Amino acid sequence: MGFLDNLEDSLKSLESQDERDPNQHRRRQDDRARVLAAAPWAEKLKTSDYTKKLFDEAAVAGRRIRTKVYMAWFDTTLRLEARGRKLELRPTPEGIVSEFIEADGQTTTEPLDLSGDPAALISRWLGSAPAEESTK
Protein backbone atom coordinates (compact mmCIF):
# COMPACT_ATOMS: atom_id res chain seq x y z
CA MET A 1 0.00 0.00 0.00
CA GLY A 2 2.91 2.39 0.64
CA PHE A 3 3.79 2.59 -3.05
CA LEU A 4 0.24 3.45 -4.10
CA ASP A 5 -0.04 6.07 -1.36
CA ASN A 6 3.23 7.68 -2.50
CA LEU A 7 2.06 7.65 -6.11
CA GLU A 8 -1.24 9.26 -5.19
CA ASP A 9 0.52 11.94 -3.12
CA SER A 10 2.90 12.66 -6.01
CA LEU A 11 0.01 13.06 -8.45
CA LYS A 12 -1.85 15.38 -6.08
CA SER A 13 1.31 17.42 -5.62
CA LEU A 14 1.76 17.80 -9.38
CA GLU A 15 -1.87 18.79 -9.85
CA SER A 16 -1.70 21.40 -7.11
CA GLN A 17 1.54 22.75 -8.58
CA ASP A 18 -0.23 23.33 -11.92
CA GLU A 19 -3.12 24.99 -10.12
CA ARG A 20 -0.75 27.33 -8.22
CA ASP A 21 0.86 28.60 -11.42
CA PRO A 22 -1.92 29.49 -13.88
CA ASN A 23 0.48 31.56 -16.04
CA GLN A 24 2.71 28.60 -16.88
CA HIS A 25 0.85 27.88 -20.13
CA ARG A 26 1.08 31.56 -21.12
CA ARG A 27 4.83 31.62 -20.45
CA ARG A 28 5.35 28.51 -22.56
CA GLN A 29 3.43 30.12 -25.43
CA ASP A 30 5.49 33.32 -25.13
CA ASP A 31 8.76 31.35 -25.11
CA ARG A 32 7.69 29.40 -28.17
CA ALA A 33 6.72 32.59 -30.03
CA ARG A 34 10.10 34.16 -29.17
CA VAL A 35 11.99 31.10 -30.43
CA LEU A 36 9.98 31.03 -33.66
CA ALA A 37 10.60 34.74 -34.25
CA ALA A 38 14.37 34.26 -33.78
CA ALA A 39 14.54 31.13 -35.96
CA PRO A 40 15.34 32.92 -39.27
CA TRP A 41 18.23 34.77 -37.59
CA ALA A 42 19.48 31.52 -36.05
CA GLU A 43 19.55 29.91 -39.49
CA LYS A 44 21.42 32.88 -40.98
CA LEU A 45 23.97 32.73 -38.18
CA LYS A 46 24.60 29.01 -38.64
CA THR A 47 24.89 29.09 -42.43
CA SER A 48 26.48 32.46 -43.18
CA ASP A 49 29.93 33.06 -44.61
CA TYR A 50 30.44 35.50 -41.75
CA THR A 51 30.42 32.60 -39.25
CA LYS A 52 32.91 30.59 -41.30
CA LYS A 53 35.24 33.57 -41.51
CA LEU A 54 34.74 34.20 -37.79
CA PHE A 55 36.00 30.67 -37.01
CA ASP A 56 39.08 31.25 -39.15
CA GLU A 57 39.79 34.65 -37.61
CA ALA A 58 39.35 33.26 -34.08
CA ALA A 59 41.88 30.50 -34.78
CA VAL A 60 44.40 33.00 -36.17
CA ALA A 61 43.91 35.39 -33.24
CA GLY A 62 44.26 32.54 -30.76
CA ARG A 63 47.51 31.47 -32.31
CA ARG A 64 48.78 35.06 -32.25
CA ILE A 65 48.19 35.33 -28.49
CA ARG A 66 49.23 31.69 -27.90
CA THR A 67 45.97 30.38 -26.55
CA LYS A 68 43.27 27.98 -27.67
CA VAL A 69 39.95 29.50 -28.66
CA TYR A 70 37.11 27.14 -27.83
CA MET A 71 34.09 27.35 -30.11
CA ALA A 72 30.77 25.65 -29.44
CA TRP A 73 27.14 25.79 -30.46
CA PHE A 74 24.61 25.75 -27.61
CA ASP A 75 21.24 25.34 -29.31
CA THR A 76 21.19 28.49 -31.47
CA THR A 77 23.90 30.40 -29.56
CA LEU A 78 27.50 30.40 -30.76
CA ARG A 79 30.04 30.75 -27.94
CA LEU A 80 33.74 31.47 -28.32
CA GLU A 81 35.90 31.29 -25.22
CA ALA A 82 39.55 32.11 -24.55
CA ARG A 83 41.39 33.03 -21.36
CA GLY A 84 38.23 33.34 -19.31
CA ARG A 85 36.62 35.70 -21.81
CA LYS A 86 33.53 34.71 -23.75
CA LEU A 87 31.90 35.98 -26.87
CA GLU A 88 28.34 34.83 -27.46
CA LEU A 89 26.40 35.40 -30.66
CA ARG A 90 22.67 35.02 -30.03
CA PRO A 91 19.78 35.26 -32.47
CA THR A 92 16.85 37.33 -31.24
CA PRO A 93 13.59 38.32 -32.94
CA GLU A 94 15.21 41.69 -33.81
CA GLY A 95 18.46 40.24 -35.21
CA ILE A 96 21.70 38.84 -33.87
CA VAL A 97 23.43 40.28 -30.81
CA SER A 98 27.00 39.79 -29.67
CA GLU A 99 27.67 39.67 -25.96
CA PHE A 100 31.20 40.18 -24.66
CA ILE A 101 31.67 38.54 -21.26
CA GLU A 102 34.87 39.43 -19.42
CA ALA A 103 36.61 37.15 -16.94
CA ASP A 104 35.29 39.28 -14.06
CA GLY A 105 31.70 38.82 -15.27
CA GLN A 106 31.25 42.27 -16.83
CA THR A 107 29.16 42.10 -20.00
CA THR A 108 28.69 44.31 -23.03
CA THR A 109 26.01 43.66 -25.64
CA GLU A 110 25.77 45.10 -29.14
CA PRO A 111 23.96 44.24 -32.38
CA LEU A 112 25.88 42.19 -34.93
CA ASP A 113 25.92 42.91 -38.65
CA LEU A 114 26.55 39.73 -40.67
CA SER A 115 27.83 41.83 -43.56
CA GLY A 116 30.60 43.27 -41.37
CA ASP A 117 34.16 42.13 -40.81
CA PRO A 118 34.57 39.19 -38.40
CA ALA A 119 38.21 40.18 -37.78
CA ALA A 120 36.99 43.44 -36.23
CA LEU A 121 34.70 41.54 -33.87
CA ILE A 122 37.52 39.21 -32.81
CA SER A 123 39.83 42.18 -32.36
CA ARG A 124 37.30 43.92 -30.06
CA TRP A 125 36.83 40.69 -28.12
CA LEU A 126 40.49 39.72 -27.67
CA GLY A 127 42.12 43.05 -28.43
CA SER A 128 43.17 43.83 -24.90
CA ALA A 129 44.21 40.25 -24.06
CA PRO A 130 47.96 40.23 -23.34
CA ALA A 131 50.11 37.71 -25.14
CA GLU A 132 51.32 34.88 -22.92
CA GLU A 133 54.96 35.20 -22.03
CA SER A 134 57.17 32.28 -22.86
CA THR A 135 58.83 30.77 -19.80
CA LYS A 136 60.89 28.16 -21.61
C-alpha positions as CSV (number, residue, x, y, z in Angstrom):
1,M,0.0,0.0,0.0
2,G,2.9,2.4,0.6
3,F,3.8,2.6,-3.1
4,L,0.2,3.4,-4.1
5,D,0.0,6.1,-1.4
6,N,3.2,7.7,-2.5
7,L,2.1,7.6,-6.1
8,E,-1.2,9.3,-5.2
9,D,0.5,11.9,-3.1
10,S,2.9,12.7,-6.0
11,L,0.0,13.1,-8.5
12,K,-1.8,15.4,-6.1
13,S,1.3,17.4,-5.6
14,L,1.8,17.8,-9.4
15,E,-1.9,18.8,-9.9
16,S,-1.7,21.4,-7.1
17,Q,1.5,22.8,-8.6
18,D,-0.2,23.3,-11.9
19,E,-3.1,25.0,-10.1
20,R,-0.8,27.3,-8.2
21,D,0.9,28.6,-11.4
22,P,-1.9,29.5,-13.9
23,N,0.5,31.6,-16.0
24,Q,2.7,28.6,-16.9
25,H,0.8,27.9,-20.1
26,R,1.1,31.6,-21.1
27,R,4.8,31.6,-20.4
28,R,5.3,28.5,-22.6
29,Q,3.4,30.1,-25.4
30,D,5.5,33.3,-25.1
31,D,8.8,31.4,-25.1
32,R,7.7,29.4,-28.2
33,A,6.7,32.6,-30.0
34,R,10.1,34.2,-29.2
35,V,12.0,31.1,-30.4
36,L,10.0,31.0,-33.7
37,A,10.6,34.7,-34.3
38,A,14.4,34.3,-33.8
39,A,14.5,31.1,-36.0
40,P,15.3,32.9,-39.3
41,W,18.2,34.8,-37.6
42,A,19.5,31.5,-36.1
43,E,19.6,29.9,-39.5
44,K,21.4,32.9,-41.0
45,L,24.0,32.7,-38.2
46,K,24.6,29.0,-38.6
47,T,24.9,29.1,-42.4
48,S,26.5,32.5,-43.2
49,D,29.9,33.1,-44.6
50,Y,30.4,35.5,-41.7
51,T,30.4,32.6,-39.3
52,K,32.9,30.6,-41.3
53,K,35.2,33.6,-41.5
54,L,34.7,34.2,-37.8
55,F,36.0,30.7,-37.0
56,D,39.1,31.2,-39.2
57,E,39.8,34.6,-37.6
58,A,39.4,33.3,-34.1
59,A,41.9,30.5,-34.8
60,V,44.4,33.0,-36.2
61,A,43.9,35.4,-33.2
62,G,44.3,32.5,-30.8
63,R,47.5,31.5,-32.3
64,R,48.8,35.1,-32.3
65,I,48.2,35.3,-28.5
66,R,49.2,31.7,-27.9
67,T,46.0,30.4,-26.6
68,K,43.3,28.0,-27.7
69,V,39.9,29.5,-28.7
70,Y,37.1,27.1,-27.8
71,M,34.1,27.4,-30.1
72,A,30.8,25.7,-29.4
73,W,27.1,25.8,-30.5
74,F,24.6,25.8,-27.6
75,D,21.2,25.3,-29.3
76,T,21.2,28.5,-31.5
77,T,23.9,30.4,-29.6
78,L,27.5,30.4,-30.8
79,R,30.0,30.8,-27.9
80,L,33.7,31.5,-28.3
81,E,35.9,31.3,-25.2
82,A,39.6,32.1,-24.6
83,R,41.4,33.0,-21.4
84,G,38.2,33.3,-19.3
85,R,36.6,35.7,-21.8
86,K,33.5,34.7,-23.7
87,L,31.9,36.0,-26.9
88,E,28.3,34.8,-27.5
89,L,26.4,35.4,-30.7
90,R,22.7,35.0,-30.0
91,P,19.8,35.3,-32.5
92,T,16.8,37.3,-31.2
93,P,13.6,38.3,-32.9
94,E,15.2,41.7,-33.8
95,G,18.5,40.2,-35.2
96,I,21.7,38.8,-33.9
97,V,23.4,40.3,-30.8
98,S,27.0,39.8,-29.7
99,E,27.7,39.7,-26.0
100,F,31.2,40.2,-24.7
101,I,31.7,38.5,-21.3
102,E,34.9,39.4,-19.4
103,A,36.6,37.1,-16.9
104,D,35.3,39.3,-14.1
105,G,31.7,38.8,-15.3
106,Q,31.3,42.3,-16.8
107,T,29.2,42.1,-20.0
108,T,28.7,44.3,-23.0
109,T,26.0,43.7,-25.6
110,E,25.8,45.1,-29.1
111,P,24.0,44.2,-32.4
112,L,25.9,42.2,-34.9
113,D,25.9,42.9,-38.6
114,L,26.6,39.7,-40.7
115,S,27.8,41.8,-43.6
116,G,30.6,43.3,-41.4
117,D,34.2,42.1,-40.8
118,P,34.6,39.2,-38.4
119,A,38.2,40.2,-37.8
120,A,37.0,43.4,-36.2
121,L,34.7,41.5,-33.9
122,I,37.5,39.2,-32.8
123,S,39.8,42.2,-32.4
124,R,37.3,43.9,-30.1
125,W,36.8,40.7,-28.1
126,L,40.5,39.7,-27.7
127,G,42.1,43.1,-28.4
128,S,43.2,43.8,-24.9
129,A,44.2,40.3,-24.1
130,P,48.0,40.2,-23.3
131,A,50.1,37.7,-25.1
132,E,51.3,34.9,-22.9
133,E,55.0,35.2,-22.0
134,S,57.2,32.3,-22.9
135,T,58.8,30.8,-19.8
136,K,60.9,28.2,-21.6
